[in-house]
């Protein structure tokens, strides 16, 4: 019966690893590029979109 706990633990660790990678890829995609010109209305460009 130990193998049930072992396979559940390995599956949970793999799932957490995949979710972690997906989270970091999502966060990396939120970085806004630095504009080369000013905004027409004079407002500031945010560094990150949350």
Buried (B, 14 or more C-beta within 10 A) or exposed (E): EEEEEEEEEEEEEEEEEEEEEEEEEEEEEEEEEEEEEEEEEEEEEEEEEE
